[in-house]
Amino acid sequence: MDKQYLARQAVLTAIALVCIIALFELTDIDMWFQSKLYQFGPDHWMLDKHNETLRLIFYDGPKNLLAVLVGLSLLAIIVLSRTIRFQPYRRGLLIVLISMAITASLVGLLKTWTDVPCPKDLSAFGGRYPHITFLHRIPISADLGRVRCFPAGHASGGFALLSLFFLFRQRRNRWLGFGAGMLLGWTLGGYKMLIGDHFLSHTLVTMCIAWLVSLGVAACVFRLSRERAGSIPGYGAGYREIEPVDQPIH
């Protein structure tokens, strides 16, 4: 993977993150959008968070699926790491696993620091707090306790799978992996918005953070891989680790 491509993507994503934060801080887009999902009554959001079927599909199910994927990836790295067929995918799986761990941890840490309430906690939607944003917190924010909703934590697991982009070699399959991360991230994030747990900006910020983390992890793994290859006797500076060649789908 070209390091210039990674650097360019990181810069563009960082700019997008800053613009998203500025846009939602300076406008009422979040409140306007969330009001379209609110039915004006206690817990009267477009979706019922107490619906067990919806919770299984959009909350418990995806969390369990992500846990299974992590477990299978770790098993593959441990058990299949010495097989020739698996070698091309080892680096990509490492990027996915590390990205998932860092993304979830970083978003969780930010949530404890920002002290931003959820839409359902605001007086405009039947709660008891005023609208408090990331950059315009007021003194009452110190008394919010564990009402911590920024960025979107639930969606971070889905968006962390944007790192699947680095698992493949063919351009089409890279973007299919990226698309899978987008689909799962917005499915999880959309559900949380529909039950009043997050604003649109929370989900967008998490998306940008997840992609930035994936880019950073990929850059580190690729660099360490090249340095390791350069230290192998018998290989020169031009040595490149074998990358996966995806078979065409007929």
C-alpha positions in Angstrom: 0.0 0.0 0.0 1.4 3.4 -1.1 2.3 5.5 2.0 1.4 8.6 0.1 -2.1 7.3 -0.5 -2.5 6.6 3.2 -1.1 10.0 4.1 -3.5 11.7 1.7 -6.5 9.8 3.0 -5.5 10.7 6.6 -5.3 14.4 5.8 -8.6 14.4 3.9 -10.4 12.5 6.7 -8.9 14.8 9.4 -10.2 17.8 7.4 -13.6 16.2 7.1 -13.7 15.6 10.8 -12.9 19.2 11.7 -15.5 20.4 9.2 -18.2 18.1 10.6 -17.6 19.2 14.1 -17.6 22.9 13.1 -20.8 22.5 11.0 -22.8 20.8 13.7 -21.5 23.2 16.4 -22.4 26.3 14.4 -25.8 25.1 13.2 -28.9 23.4 14.6 -28.8 20.5 12.1 -28.5 17.9 14.8 -31.7 19.2 16.6 -33.6 19.6 13.4 -32.7 16.1 12.2 -33.4 14.5 15.6 -36.8 16.2 15.8 -37.9 14.3 12.7 -37.3 11.1 14.6 -39.2 12.1 17.8 -42.9 11.6 18.3 -43.3 14.1 21.1 -43.8 12.0 24.3 -41.7 10.2 26.9 -39.6 7.7 25.1 -41.7 8.2 22.0 -39.0 7.8 19.4 -39.4 6.3 15.9 -38.2 3.0 17.2 -38.9 1.5 20.7 -35.6 0.7 22.4 -37.4 -1.8 24.6 -38.5 -3.9 21.6 -36.6 -7.2 22.2 -36.6 -8.2 18.5 -35.1 -4.9 17.4 -32.6 -5.0 20.2 -31.5 -8.5 19.1 -31.2 -7.4 15.4 -29.5 -4.1 15.9 -27.7 -4.3 19.3 -27.1 -7.7 20.8 -26.8 -9.6 17.5 -24.1 -7.3 15.9 -22.1 -7.2 19.1 -22.1 -10.9 19.3 -21.2 -11.1 15.6 -18.3 -8.8 16.0 -17.0 -10.8 19.0 -17.2 -14.0 16.8 -15.3 -12.3 14.0 -12.6 -11.2 16.4 -12.3 -14.7 17.9 -12.2 -16.3 14.4 -9.5 -13.8 13.3 -7.4 -14.5 16.3 -7.8 -18.3 15.8 -6.8 -18.0 12.2 -3.7 -16.0 13.0 -2.6 -18.5 15.7 -3.5 -21.8 14.0 -3.0 -20.9 10.3 -0.1 -18.5 10.6 2.4 -21.1 9.2 0.3 -22.2 6.2 1.4 -20.7 2.9 -2.2 -20.1 1.8 -2.9 -17.9 4.8 0.3 -15.9 4.8 -0.9 -13.2 2.4 -3.8 -12.4 4.6 -2.0 -12.3 8.0 -1.0 -8.7 7.7 -4.6 -7.6 6.8 -6.1 -9.5 9.6 -3.7 -7.9 12.1 -4.8 -4.4 10.8 -8.4 -5.3 11.3 -8.0 -6.7 14.8 -5.8 -3.8 16.0 -8.1 -1.2 14.4 -11.1 -2.7 16.1 -9.4 -2.7 19.5 -8.1 0.9 19.2 -11.3 2.3 17.7 -13.5 0.9 20.4 -11.1 2.0 23.2 -10.5 5.5 21.8 -14.2 6.2 21.3 -15.0 4.9 24.8 -12.3 7.1 26.3 -13.6 10.2 24.4 -17.2 9.5 25.7 -15.9 9.7 29.3 -14.2 13.0 28.6 -16.7 14.9 26.6 -19.7 14.7 28.9 -22.2 15.3 26.2 -25.8 14.1 26.8 -27.9 12.0 24.5 -30.9 13.4 22.6 -33.3 11.5 24.9 -31.7 13.4 27.9 -32.6 16.8 26.5 -35.5 18.8 27.7 -36.6 19.3 24.1 -37.2 15.5 23.9 -38.7 14.8 27.3 -35.4 14.8 29.3 -34.0 17.2 31.9 -30.9 18.7 30.3 -30.4 21.6 27.9 -28.8 21.0 24.6 -25.0 20.7 25.3 -22.6 20.2 22.4 -19.0 19.2 22.4 -17.5 22.7 22.1 -20.3 24.6 23.9 -20.6 22.8 27.2 -22.1 24.8 30.1 -21.3 24.5 33.9 -24.2 22.0 34.4 -22.2 19.5 32.2 -20.1 18.8 35.2 -23.1 17.3 37.0 -24.2 15.1 34.1 -22.8 12.0 35.7 -22.6 9.1 33.3 -24.7 10.7 30.6 -22.0 10.4 28.0 -23.0 10.1 24.4 -20.3 11.7 22.2 -19.0 10.1 20.0 -21.2 7.2 19.1 -19.8 4.1 20.9 -22.2 1.4 19.5 -21.4 2.3 15.9 -17.7 2.2 16.5 -17.6 -1.6 16.2 -19.2 -1.4 12.8 -17.1 1.4 11.5 -14.0 -0.3 12.8 -14.6 -2.8 10.0 -13.7 -0.1 7.5 -10.2 -1.6 8.0 -11.4 -4.6 5.9 -10.2 -2.3 3.1 -6.7 -3.5 3.9 -7.4 -7.2 3.9 -7.5 -7.6 0.1 -5.5 -6.7 -2.9 -8.0 -6.2 -5.7 -9.5 -2.8 -5.8 -13.1 -4.2 -6.1 -12.7 -6.4 -3.0 -11.0 -3.6 -1.0 -14.0 -1.4 -1.6 -16.4 -4.2 -0.9 -14.7 -4.6 2.5 -14.9 -0.8 3.1 -18.6 -0.9 2.1 -19.3 -3.7 4.6 -17.9 -1.5 7.4 -20.0 1.5 6.2 -23.1 -0.6 6.1 -22.7 -2.1 9.5 -21.6 1.2 11.1 -24.6 3.1 9.7 -27.0 0.3 10.6 -25.8 0.3 14.2 -25.6 4.1 14.3 -28.9 4.6 12.6 -30.6 2.4 15.1 -29.2 4.4 18.0 -30.4 7.6 16.4 -33.9 6.2 15.9 -34.2 5.3 19.6 -32.9 8.7 20.7 -29.5 7.6 21.9 -27.3 9.6 19.5 -27.3 12.6 17.2 -26.3 12.4 13.5 -23.0 14.3 14.3 -22.1 11.7 16.9 -22.2 8.9 14.2 -20.3 11.0 11.6 -17.5 11.8 14.1 -17.2 8.1 15.0 -17.0 7.2 11.3 -14.1 9.6 10.7 -12.3 8.4 13.9 -12.6 4.8 12.9 -11.2 5.5 9.4 -8.3 7.6 10.8 -7.5 4.8 13.2 -7.5 2.2 10.4 -5.3 4.3 8.2 -2.8 4.8 11.1 -2.7 1.2 12.0 -2.3 0.2 8.4 0.6 2.6 8.0 2.4 1.2 11.1 1.8 -2.4 10.1 3.0 -1.9 6.5 6.1 0.0 7.8 7.0 -2.7 10.3 6.4 -5.3 7.6 8.9 -3.6 5.3 11.5 -3.2 8.0 11.1 -6.9 9.0 11.4 -7.9 5.3 14.6 -5.8 5.0 16.2 -7.7 7.9 15.6 -11.1 6.4 18.9 -12.6 5.0 18.9 -13.0 1.3 16.5 -10.2 0.5 17.3 -6.8 -0.6 15.6 -3.4 -0.2 13.2 -4.4 -3.0 11.7 -7.3 -1.1 7.9 -7.1 -0.7 5.7 -9.3 1.4 3.4 -11.5 -0.6 0.0 -9.9 -0.8 -3.2 -11.8 -1.3 -4.4 -12.2 -4.9 -8.2 -12.6 -4.8 -9.7 -15.0 -7.2 -12.2 -13.6 -9.6 -15.8 -14.5 -8.9 -17.5 -16.4 -11.7 
